[in-house]
Amino acid sequence: MKKKVILAFTFVAVLGLVAMPLFGGGRREARPQVTVFWALYDGLTEDYRRELESAFMAAHPDIDLDIVAIPWDNMYDQILTSVAAGDPPDVSVIGTRWLLELKEMGAVLPVEDYVSQALLDNIAEGTKEAELEGVLWGLPVAAGARLMAINKDLTDVVPTTMEELRDAARDAADRTGAYGLILPGQKHTELTDFVYYFYAAGGEFFEVQADGSLGRSTVNSEAGVKALQFMLDLAEEPGLVPDGYLSQTRMDAHPVFYAGNAAYVMIGAWAESSLADAGATFEVEYAQIPGFAGHPSQPLVVTDSLVMFDGAGNPEAAAKFIEFFYQDEWKARFDELIGFPPVTLSAAALPQFDTPLYEALGEAAINAKAWPLMEGWAEYDDRIWDAVSEAFLGRKTPQQALDDAAAAIDRARGF
Amino acid sequence: MSFKQRLLHPEARLAYLMMLPASLFILLFMFYPVLHVVMMSIHDTTRLGHLRDFAGLRYYNETFSDPVFWRTIGRTVVWTVVAVLVKTIVGMIIALLLNQPYRGRRFSRMLFIIPWASSVPISAIIWRWVLNHEFGLMNHTLKSLGIWARPPVWLGEPLPAFISNLWVDTWIGIPFMALVFLAGMQGISADLYESAEIDGAGALTKFSRITLPGIRHIIIIATLLSALWTFNDFNVVWIMTKGGPAGLTDILITALYKSAFEWLRFSRAAVLAVVTFVVLMALALSYARLYFKGEND
């Protein structure tokens, strides 16, 4: 009898364990929960995240909001693993260059189907990079061209070509003992610190085929080799760039500028807030990243978007969060903290965005060029940066390194 | 009692039933993932890792004909062998020291456990700061004491970066080895050492004839565990260098991660996972054989 009781008890326990997930055991969802993957931009504070969360839940007591802060460097991995695991966030900040990949996976929802027309009308037309084939998949959350910041205590020269920049940086370094220019030798999320020079030399990553699609890699073009050789020459000149540039990502290298130890840095719109955070007291001038002689200035523009994910379960509640966040009270403050120019028409009219930094950003946006929007970019981006590293390490010439990278990219893309 | 009778005995049936949940759990969470990874390695996969067309051994051929793969394998072997050797030798020396009677021995033992008790990611992040070329404590100390006027860029050049990763991995792993060896040494009867001393045995003889044989099983288990952990030590390499510069500090596990979760090439990543599984399985089996052979002897 005793054994039968044990047997019956064990059987029921096993059955219960097996059946629990099928019936959603253990879940107590009285109200919809909205999870937001929140990129930790330079300048964005924890206080802001917490206040936004509390304010939204006070305004919408029927919704649980969980804003999960994630460092930019881990954002892509975090999103992909959550999508692959079938547990995506309701809303996430993404690099717009990842959108095509996520769309091909069927992971994202068209945001225009969920948010109000009033909000869509308030978004500046030029910032809607997440519009594919006439459908808006994400709202721009941070959009800004890159520019150059100059430490006026170390130099007065505003260079108009890359060659002038090198000479002015050399002069500043010789005169002051500070570094002339910041040159990160390691990648931070993207190969941004190569593309400044690559675009300045008129480079294109891929040839455009007759049907408009992207063909073979052209990173090993004359422009690519010129850009990489120029970076190498800068790196090899003693005292011109920080000694430890090889181990520095942007996050390690930019503080050297904030500390007043470098004359020039190519940077994003977060420069002003980061300088303020670092307690910098020197005067800063913002200027355009120059082109090489004979080439126009063509800075990188980076757009990040806020997208909604399919399969998260609460798109209507997620849309309410987006509507809430894009009010001037929150979005304009967000823009101010991270230093990017506003993406909404109403915020653009606010007086805090009428400064020399935003003026320079506006000018930079005119000729700015974005990343290629394509599947598999993360791998190609890594391969190109590996080529840059191999050239820095003297293991290959710029031509050899970029030839190998282009060949590897073409092979991976089936050419 | 025949085999069938034993199998159907009520007590045996109860035992099987009791084992059922654990068996189901193991099947579901251990064997199924392994099987699925093998399937991924012989199929094309979507960028989310879902199986598509059968690809046979294509991804194995591609991987095995890639020189980067063989360089990564070679580096992983060097990484594992050097790290385990250093951890074993240094761990043994520390265990011998901590086993000597002296004042403050308990305090020393507590100090030695700190690296092991700390979170690996936090330790790695702190070492990253220490080794920072511009602001790091290491280069500042080397330069200001006049030891090395132009120290290397620890995390930016291939060999120094590899050595830095090795250093952090061993720094974290040595206390574990030391404590395990120490626990083994404390199980050896003091009478044996006293007898050996009466017979005129020196320190080296006592170590080689009493201590080493006395903790032989512990050494086998500890080095096996250390080899498995070191081979798969993703945290240290990823946090310190991300396998860079130019993939020159990648070990198999970081290369696998890049393939799967950065480049979304799940089939190739699955091949690397299968290779990792086979290597570690072979290692574990040969160790088990050695261990049980010793036990039978």
Boltz contact constraints between the chains, C-beta under 6 A:
constraints:
  - contact:
      token1: [A, 10]
      token2: [B, 17]
      max_distance: 6.0
  - contact:
      token1: [A, 14]
      token2: [B, 21]
      max_distance: 6.0
  - contact:
      token1: [A, 77]
      token2: [B, 261]
      max_distance: 6.0
  - contact:
      token1: [A, 84]
      token2: [B, 48]
      max_distance: 6.0
  - contact:
      token1: [A, 84]
      token2: [B, 49]
      max_distance: 6.0
  - contact:
      token1: [A, 105]
      token2: [B, 47]
      max_distance: 6.0
  - contact:
      token1: [A, 105]
      token2: [B, 48]
      max_distance: 6.0
  - contact:
      token1: [A, 185]
      token2: [B, 156]
      max_distance: 6.0
  - contact:
      token1: [A, 242]
      token2: [B, 134]
      max_distance: 6.0
  - contact:
      token1: [A, 244]
      token2: [B, 133]
      max_distance: 6.0
  - contact:
      token1: [A, 244]
      token2: [B, 134]
      max_distance: 6.0
  - contact:
      token1: [A, 244]
      token2: [B, 153]
      max_distance: 6.0
  - contact:
      token1: [A, 246]
      token2: [B, 153]
      max_distance: 6.0
  - contact:
      token1: [A, 246]
      token2: [B, 156]
      max_distance: 6.0
  - contact:
      token1: [A, 247]
      token2: [B, 133]
      max_distance: 6.0
  - contact:
      token1: [A, 247]
      token2: [B, 153]
      max_distance: 6.0
  - contact:
      token1: [A, 247]
      token2: [B, 155]
      max_distance: 6.0
  - contact:
      token1: [A, 247]
      token2: [B, 156]
      max_distance: 6.0
  - contact:
      token1: [A, 378]
      token2: [B, 262]
      max_distance: 6.0
  - contact:
      token1: [A, 379]
      token2: [B, 263]
      max_distance: 6.0
  - contact:
      token1: [A, 386]
      token2: [B, 246]
      max_distance: 6.0
  - contact:
      token1: [A, 386]
      token2: [B, 247]
      max_distance: 6.0
  - contact:
      token1: [A, 389]
      token2: [B, 245]
      max_distance: 6.0
  - contact:
      token1: [A, 389]
      token2: [B, 246]
      max_distance: 6.0
  - contact:
      token1: [A, 390]
      token2: [B, 246]
      max_distance: 6.0
